[in-house]
Amino acid sequence: MDKELLYISDLDGTLLRPDSSFPDDYKKRLNRLIDMGMRFTIATARNYDSVHPILKGLNLNLPVILFNGVYMANFNTGHILEHSSSIEKKVVQSMLELALPLGIDPFIYTLGEKHQLYYLNATNPGSQAYVKSLESDARLCQVNCFDFQEEEKVSGFLLIDTHDRLENVYQSLKEKHFDHLNLYFAEDVSMKGYYWLQSFHQEASKGNMVEVLALKLGVPLEHVVVFGDYLNDLDMFHIAGRAIAMENALPEVKESANEIIGSNAQGAVLQYLESIWLEK
């Protein structure tokens, strides 16, 4: 039965250690399981350019789900296999009209000839920390104004600020564009006191792309096992046969799980998989 299952893990707060690393010995241990026949892949909010350097050396022979389900790619080449719908530019303009007069800093993700991440300024500690975390990311581009090329598609956007300053923006977007946007509003896990309001097209989610992958592989959803810790994992928790939350997960994620294991600091996902595959 184990060889019929498909295991899909989130990265940050789940498979990766708290410092966002995946050590070489972890890679060797996971490769051993994959080489034994375990079907394993990832579903992350990260972009390919961020994921590949961290996991390089892993034998990920299945497609990987990236950018919260915006697209699915070949892990070794980065070639995009599936891409979800983009956000209409008039909806982006609506968001800018809400955020900019309040001094909130938008980050806007696009896909044209390549992935880009545009921003005007980073004026608070939360957005400054985000920019700092992306110092080596080729997508990051500071601009004087948001002026997209015609062929550029908006994959998503992110606002980082305090809860009080973002709350009205969140409520307005939810009311005006409930049929178009997939919104996540939660505290920044690495910068307490600051919140992320992140949005993608309503069809772009880890859950939807997990369904696409399962169909592509001929795996029934009841044979899919997922691991996660954050709000953006709930979509795949709801459709998978088994949902496993980390000890460090948000309370609402734990409540939606079939099982709770140890923390990412303990390498609990890897331990769980080894307990199944190496005890046969």
C-alpha positions as CSV (number, residue, x, y, z in Angstrom):
1,M,0.0,0.0,0.0
2,D,2.8,2.4,0.8
3,K,4.1,2.3,-2.7
4,E,0.7,3.4,-4.0
5,L,0.8,6.6,-1.8
6,L,2.0,10.0,-3.0
7,Y,3.7,12.1,-0.3
8,I,3.7,15.9,-0.7
9,S,5.4,18.2,1.8
10,D,5.4,21.9,2.3
11,L,9.0,23.4,2.8
12,D,9.2,26.3,5.2
13,G,8.1,25.3,8.7
14,T,7.7,21.7,7.5
15,L,10.4,19.9,5.6
16,L,13.1,22.5,6.1
17,R,14.8,23.3,9.3
18,P,14.0,26.7,11.1
19,D,17.0,28.3,9.3
20,S,15.4,27.3,5.9
21,S,18.1,24.7,5.3
22,F,18.0,21.0,4.3
23,P,21.3,19.5,5.3
24,D,23.2,17.0,3.1
25,D,22.6,14.1,5.5
26,Y,18.8,14.8,5.3
27,K,19.1,14.7,1.5
28,K,20.9,11.3,1.7
29,R,18.2,9.9,4.0
30,L,15.4,11.2,1.8
31,N,17.1,10.0,-1.4
32,R,17.4,6.5,0.1
33,L,13.6,6.4,0.6
34,I,13.0,7.7,-3.0
35,D,15.4,5.2,-4.4
36,M,13.4,2.5,-2.5
37,G,10.3,3.5,-4.5
38,M,8.7,6.2,-2.3
39,R,6.8,8.8,-4.4
40,F,7.7,12.1,-2.9
41,T,7.5,15.8,-4.0
42,I,7.0,19.2,-2.5
43,A,4.4,22.0,-2.6
44,T,5.8,25.3,-1.5
45,A,5.2,29.1,-1.6
46,R,8.7,29.5,-2.8
47,N,9.7,30.1,-6.4
48,Y,11.9,27.8,-8.4
49,D,15.0,30.0,-8.1
50,S,14.6,29.8,-4.3
51,V,13.8,26.1,-4.0
52,H,16.5,24.6,-6.3
53,P,19.6,25.8,-4.5
54,I,18.2,24.5,-1.1
55,L,17.2,21.1,-2.4
56,K,19.9,20.6,-5.0
57,G,21.1,17.0,-4.8
58,L,17.6,15.5,-4.0
59,N,16.4,12.9,-6.4
60,L,13.0,14.6,-7.0
61,N,11.8,12.9,-10.1
62,L,8.2,14.0,-9.8
63,P,7.0,17.5,-10.7
64,V,7.2,20.1,-7.9
65,I,4.4,22.5,-7.0
66,L,5.7,26.1,-6.6
67,F,4.6,29.5,-5.6
68,N,1.5,28.3,-3.7
69,G,0.3,26.4,-6.7
70,V,0.7,29.1,-9.3
71,Y,2.7,26.7,-11.3
72,M,4.2,23.2,-11.4
73,A,7.7,22.5,-12.8
74,N,10.4,20.0,-13.5
75,F,12.7,20.1,-10.4
76,N,15.9,19.6,-12.4
77,T,15.3,22.1,-15.2
78,G,12.7,24.6,-13.9
79,H,10.6,24.0,-17.0
80,I,7.0,24.9,-16.2
81,L,4.6,22.0,-16.8
82,E,1.4,23.6,-15.6
83,H,0.4,27.2,-14.9
84,S,-2.7,28.5,-13.2
85,S,-4.7,31.6,-14.0
86,S,-3.2,35.1,-13.4
87,I,-4.7,38.1,-11.6
88,E,-6.4,40.6,-13.8
89,K,-4.6,43.9,-14.0
90,K,-7.7,45.9,-13.1
91,V,-7.9,43.9,-9.8
92,V,-4.2,44.8,-9.2
93,Q,-5.0,48.4,-9.8
94,S,-7.9,48.2,-7.3
95,M,-5.5,46.8,-4.7
96,L,-3.0,49.6,-5.4
97,E,-5.7,52.2,-4.9
98,L,-6.4,50.8,-1.5
99,A,-2.8,50.3,-0.3
100,L,-0.7,53.1,-1.7
101,P,-2.6,56.0,-0.1
102,L,-2.1,54.3,3.3
103,G,1.6,54.0,2.8
104,I,1.5,50.2,2.6
105,D,4.3,48.7,0.4
106,P,3.0,46.2,-2.3
107,F,5.1,43.5,-3.7
108,I,3.9,42.3,-7.1
109,Y,4.9,39.0,-8.7
110,T,4.8,38.7,-12.5
111,L,5.6,36.2,-15.2
112,G,6.7,37.3,-18.7
113,E,9.9,36.2,-20.3
114,K,11.0,35.5,-16.7
115,H,9.7,35.8,-13.1
116,Q,9.9,39.3,-11.6
117,L,9.1,40.7,-8.2
118,Y,8.5,44.4,-8.3
119,Y,8.3,46.8,-5.3
120,L,8.4,50.6,-4.8
121,N,9.7,50.9,-1.2
122,A,10.2,48.9,2.0
123,T,9.2,51.3,4.7
124,N,8.6,49.0,7.8
125,P,10.6,46.3,9.5
126,G,8.4,43.6,8.1
127,S,8.8,44.6,4.5
128,Q,12.5,45.4,5.0
129,A,13.1,41.9,6.4
130,Y,11.4,40.4,3.3
131,V,13.5,42.4,0.9
132,K,16.6,41.4,2.9
133,S,15.6,37.7,2.6
134,L,15.5,38.2,-1.2
135,E,18.9,39.9,-1.6
136,S,20.3,37.1,-3.8
137,D,16.9,36.5,-5.6
138,A,17.2,37.6,-9.3
139,R,13.4,38.3,-9.4
140,L,13.6,41.3,-7.0
141,C,13.3,44.6,-8.8
142,Q,12.8,48.1,-7.2
143,V,10.8,50.4,-9.5
144,N,9.6,54.0,-9.5
145,C,6.1,52.9,-10.5
146,F,4.2,49.8,-11.3
147,D,4.1,49.7,-15.1
148,F,3.7,46.1,-16.5
149,Q,4.5,45.0,-20.0
150,E,1.5,43.8,-22.0
151,E,2.8,40.2,-22.0
152,E,3.5,40.2,-18.3
153,K,1.0,38.2,-16.2
154,V,0.5,39.0,-12.6
155,S,0.9,35.8,-10.6
156,G,0.3,37.3,-7.2
157,F,0.9,40.2,-4.8
158,L,1.9,40.6,-1.1
159,L,1.4,43.4,1.4
160,I,3.3,43.4,4.7
161,D,2.3,45.6,7.6
162,T,0.6,45.6,11.0
163,H,-2.7,43.9,11.4
164,D,-4.5,47.1,12.1
165,R,-3.2,48.8,8.9
166,L,-4.0,45.8,6.7
167,E,-7.3,44.7,8.1
168,N,-9.4,47.2,6.1
169,V,-7.5,46.4,2.9
170,Y,-8.1,42.7,3.5
171,Q,-11.8,43.2,4.1
172,S,-12.2,45.5,1.0
173,L,-10.4,43.0,-1.3
174,K,-12.4,40.1,0.1
175,E,-15.7,41.9,-0.5
176,K,-14.9,43.4,-3.9
177,H,-13.0,40.5,-5.5
178,F,-14.2,37.4,-3.6
179,D,-14.8,35.6,-6.9
180,H,-11.3,36.4,-8.3
181,L,-8.8,36.3,-5.5
182,N,-7.4,33.7,-3.2
183,L,-6.4,35.6,-0.1
184,Y,-4.1,34.7,2.9
185,F,-3.9,37.0,5.9
186,A,-1.8,35.8,8.8
187,E,1.1,36.9,11.1
188,D,4.6,36.8,9.6
189,V,6.2,33.6,11.1
190,S,9.6,35.3,11.2
191,M,8.7,38.9,12.2
192,K,6.2,38.9,15.0
193,G,3.8,41.9,15.0
194,Y,3.8,42.1,11.2
195,Y,1.2,40.4,9.0
196,W,1.3,39.1,5.4
197,L,-1.7,39.8,3.2
198,Q,-0.9,37.6,0.1
199,S,-3.1,37.0,-2.9
200,F,-3.2,34.8,-6.0
201,H,-5.9,34.0,-8.5
202,Q,-8.7,32.0,-7.0
203,E,-7.7,29.0,-9.0
204,A,-4.1,29.2,-7.8
205,S,-3.7,27.1,-4.7
206,K,-1.6,24.2,-3.5
207,G,-4.8,22.1,-3.3
208,N,-5.8,22.7,-6.9
209,M,-2.3,21.9,-8.2
210,V,-2.2,18.8,-6.0
211,E,-5.3,17.6,-7.8
212,V,-3.7,18.3,-11.2
213,L,-0.5,16.4,-10.1
214,A,-2.5,13.5,-8.7
215,L,-4.5,13.2,-12.0
216,K,-1.3,13.5,-14.0
217,L,0.2,10.6,-12.0
218,G,-2.9,8.5,-11.9
219,V,-3.0,8.6,-8.1
220,P,-6.4,8.8,-6.4
221,L,-6.7,11.7,-3.9
222,E,-7.3,9.2,-1.1
223,H,-3.8,7.9,-1.7
224,V,-2.2,11.4,-1.3
225,V,-0.5,12.2,2.1
226,V,0.4,15.9,2.7
227,F,2.5,17.7,5.3
228,G,2.1,21.4,6.3
229,D,2.1,24.1,8.9
230,Y,0.5,27.2,7.5
231,L,-2.7,28.6,6.1
232,N,-1.7,28.1,2.5
233,D,-1.5,24.3,3.2
234,L,-5.1,24.0,4.2
235,D,-6.3,23.7,0.6
236,M,-4.3,20.5,0.1
237,F,-5.3,19.3,3.6
238,H,-8.9,19.4,2.6
239,I,-8.5,17.3,-0.5
240,A,-5.8,14.8,0.5
241,G,-6.5,11.4,1.9
242,R,-4.3,12.1,4.9
243,A,-3.2,15.5,6.2
244,I,-0.3,15.7,8.7
245,A,0.5,18.9,10.6
246,M,3.7,19.9,12.3
247,E,3.9,20.5,16.0
248,N,4.9,24.1,15.1
249,A,1.9,24.6,12.8
250,L,-0.8,27.2,13.3
251,P,-3.7,26.1,15.5
252,E,-6.2,26.1,12.6
253,V,-3.8,23.9,10.6
254,K,-3.6,21.4,13.5
255,E,-7.3,21.4,13.8
256,S,-7.7,20.4,10.1
257,A,-5.1,17.6,10.3
258,N,-5.6,13.8,10.7
259,E,-2.4,13.6,12.7
260,I,0.2,15.9,14.3
261,I,3.9,15.0,14.3
262,G,7.0,16.7,15.8
263,S,8.4,20.0,14.7
264,N,10.4,21.0,11.7
265,A,13.4,21.6,14.0
266,Q,13.4,17.9,14.8
267,G,13.2,16.8,11.1
268,A,9.8,15.3,11.9
269,V,8.7,14.8,8.3
270,L,11.8,12.8,7.4
271,Q,11.5,10.8,10.7
272,Y,7.9,10.0,9.9
273,L,8.7,8.8,6.4
274,E,11.6,6.7,7.6
275,S,9.4,5.1,10.3
276,I,7.1,3.9,7.6
277,W,9.6,2.8,4.9
278,L,12.5,1.5,7.0
279,E,10.4,-0.6,9.5
280,K,9.1,-2.9,6.8
